[in-house]
Amino acid sequence: MNAHKVDKVRLQEVETEVTRYMNENFSFAVLRFDSQSERLHFEECLLSTIVRCRDCGTSGTWLGKFHPTSAVIRGCGLWNVQGLIGPALSLHEA
């Protein structure tokens, strides 16, 4: 491995900066699911809902737009390409 080549001080600086940026610019939600099948259902529905969203989109600098081999990633705006054609979230589930 190349672990001996890692600048651990610089790595910690970058991780601290990323954490600060995310804390200041992102919000997060946590959802509880009682089973894996329930979690997988909601994951697929969320992905399908996002793909269908007309108001959602990527920035001009989103790295996925430059993916060398996947037109799906470039077109859908998500790194995850599984479950994109599933059912959207229903009003009851949202």
DOPAKE-619662 format. One record per residue (C-alpha): z, x, y; residue in one letter. Coordinates in steps of 0.2 Angstrom, whole numbers, plus 2048, in hexadecimal, padded with zeros to 3 digits. Each point is the difference from the previous one (the first is absolute). Last residue first. Layout:
SITE_Z_X_Y_aa
SITE_Z_X_Y_A;
...
//
This chain:
SITE_Z_X_Y_aa
SITE_807_723_839_A;
SITE_802_7F9_7EE_E;
SITE_7FF_7EE_805_H;
SITE_7F2_803_80C_L;
SITE_7F6_808_7F2_S;
SITE_7FD_812_7FF_L;
SITE_7EE_805_7FD_A;
SITE_7FA_7FF_7EE_P;
SITE_7F9_810_7F8_G;
SITE_7F0_809_806_I;
SITE_809_80F_807_L;
SITE_80B_803_7F0_G;
SITE_7FC_812_7FE_Q;
SITE_7F8_80A_80E_V;
SITE_810_807_808_N;
SITE_7FB_80C_80E_W;
SITE_7FD_7F1_80B_L;
SITE_7F4_7FD_80E_G;
SITE_7F4_7F5_7F6_C;
SITE_7F0_809_804_G;
SITE_804_813_7FF_R;
SITE_80B_7FD_7F1_I;
SITE_7F3_7F6_7F7_V;
SITE_7F2_80C_805_A;
SITE_80A_80D_7F6_S;
SITE_7F8_811_7FE_T;
SITE_803_80B_80F_P;
SITE_80E_7F6_809_H;
SITE_7FC_801_812_F;
SITE_806_7EF_805_K;
SITE_80F_803_7F6_G;
SITE_806_80D_80C_L;
SITE_804_7F3_80D_W;
SITE_7F9_807_811_T;
SITE_7F7_7F1_806_G;
SITE_810_7F5_7FD_S;
SITE_800_7F4_7F1_T;
SITE_7FF_7EE_800_G;
SITE_809_7F0_7FF_C;
SITE_7FB_7F1_80B_D;
SITE_7F4_7F9_7F3_R;
SITE_80C_801_7F2_C;
SITE_7F8_7FE_7EF_R;
SITE_804_812_7FB_V;
SITE_812_7FD_805_I;
SITE_802_7F0_7F6_T;
SITE_7F9_808_7F1_S;
SITE_80C_80F_801_L;
SITE_80E_7F4_803_L;
SITE_7FB_7F5_7F1_C;
SITE_7FE_80F_7F5_E;
SITE_811_807_805_E;
SITE_808_7EE_7FE_F;
SITE_7FA_7FF_7EE_H;
SITE_805_811_7FC_L;
SITE_812_7FD_806_R;
SITE_801_7F0_7F6_E;
SITE_7FA_808_7F0_S;
SITE_80C_80E_803_Q;
SITE_80F_7F4_801_S;
SITE_80E_7FB_80B_D;
SITE_7F6_804_810_F;
SITE_809_805_810_R;
SITE_7F6_803_810_L;
SITE_804_80E_80C_V;
SITE_7F8_800_812_A;
SITE_7FC_80F_80A_F;
SITE_7FC_803_813_S;
SITE_7F6_80F_806_F;
SITE_7FF_809_811_N;
SITE_811_808_803_E;
SITE_806_802_7EF_N;
SITE_7EF_806_7FA_M;
SITE_7FF_80D_80E_Y;
SITE_812_807_7FD_R;
SITE_7FC_801_7ED_T;
SITE_7F0_809_803_V;
SITE_809_80C_80C_E;
SITE_80E_804_7F4_T;
SITE_7F3_802_7F1_E;
SITE_7F6_80C_80B_V;
SITE_810_80B_805_E;
SITE_805_800_7EE_Q;
SITE_7F0_807_7FA_L;
SITE_800_80D_80E_R;
SITE_811_806_7FA_V;
SITE_7FA_800_7EE_K;
SITE_7F1_80A_803_D;
SITE_7F8_7FD_7EF_V;
SITE_7F8_810_7F8_K;
SITE_80E_802_7F3_H;
SITE_7FB_7EF_7FA_A;
SITE_7EF_806_7FB_N;
SITE_801_7FB_7EE_M;
//
